[in-house]
Amino acid sequence: MIDPAWLKARAEDVRRADAIDPALYQKYNVKRGLRNGDGTGVLVGLTTIGHVHGYMVSEGDKVAVPGQLFYRGIDVEQLVRNCEREQRFGFEECAYLLLFGALPNKAQLEEWQMLLAEHRRLPDGFKENAIIRSPGKDLMNSIARAVLTAYTYDTTPDLLDIETNLRQAVELIAGFPTIAAYAYQAKAHYHLGQSLMIRYPDPQKGTAENLLALIREDGKCTRLEAETLDLALIIHAEHGGGNNSSFVTHVVTSAFSDMYATVAAATLSLKGSRHGGANLRTMRQMAEMKQNIRKWTDQGEVADYLEKISKKQAGDGTGLIYGLGHAVYTLSDPRAVLLKEKARALAEANGRQDEFALYDAIETLGPEIIRKVHPGAKDVCANVDLYSGFVYDMLNIPQDLYTPLFAVGRVVGWCAHRMEELYNSGPIIRPAYKPIFKSRDYLPMAER
């Protein structure tokens, strides 16, 4: 064990050594977070895969517009609505579109679904060594470790040609739901004292149905439940090349590292509470609100508590109402719009309408309260995290799996971005950092 007194003293040294005057960022026009001063992103690349449309720029000013999310040029809402009309699951079709750039015909989709089904079952040795025998307390770390272990099962893991990386992508996309489910079962058994429950994926079922079956004791789910999880996977599959984990994919790929290292790095980026882990912050805040608001359907009481959170008198003290606001979306987040519909249907099916009313009130009242308390804030809308945790809770999915479910969907986008980076073979990504120290001489030991 490291002496706490030593750590405290050395931590102060770190703080002194690393402190940078915030004014210097403006002086040197540093694009912190790779964002311009008006909040728009710094253009660092081109992509044919996905696009997040949340505002327009007119005469140099941002103009708020309803949000849209495009996969290979197709509005995701159209994809979702068409699958709803035809009463079929859409995640596999979504994955095909993102990887290959076009919608599959019936024969192509069936062939693709069969290919994924063949690779959902993990090799027994891999399952035991990479997951079951080394259970982790954090599932995102467990998933990343399993992905890195998969490198050792690949006979040609370091090749950078598209064929090899496509084969690796298929195996990862198919295997991710199983890896996530087994990682949860291992944690539940070894850390939470539950029975170890391992079943094999059913090749006759798709991704959403299999995932629910693998984490449930009875292995069953309703059609509405499977449709809801399928939707969640679709809307999380891609979000443009500039989101944190997809940008990590480009960065690591540009160094010519392998697929497994790249996806593991993206997974751990997604783990962060500012990225995929944001839904857990939302759920913690919602738990507090449910405890302190006596009548969830009373908008006045909800508004009062939201104002307390915004004034740092409640919540975690940050003044942030989690589930509201986004770096790109202004008037609406299309993912939240789609997921809210399923949240309403699940709430009605489970007798949780009052709880849904609380979420709806937060979406309705929160933006105006944020603008009232923080006059500089504008164009605030509900983001996908407001409803995703609520939906997962109604699906009886443990909170440990909330962020891993995000990864199960997003691994499709990561694989697509990796192959785009490989094929176009740009230079290694290396932005500049300006040194602000002054040169000094090395002091011999006796003079220190």
PEZIJO-V732721 format. One line per field, one symbol per residue. burial: # if it has 9 or more other ideal C-beta (glycine too) atoms within 8 Angstrom, else .. A space follows every 50 residues. Layout:
# PEZIJO-V732721
burial->???
This chain:
# PEZIJO-V732721
burial->......#................##........##....##.....#.## .####......#..#.######.#.##.##.##.....###########. ...#...##..######.##.#...#######.###..############ #..#..#......###.######################......##... #....###########.......########################### ####....##############..############.###..#..#.##. ###.######.#..#...#.######.#############.######... .#..#########.###.######.....################.#.#. ######################......#...................
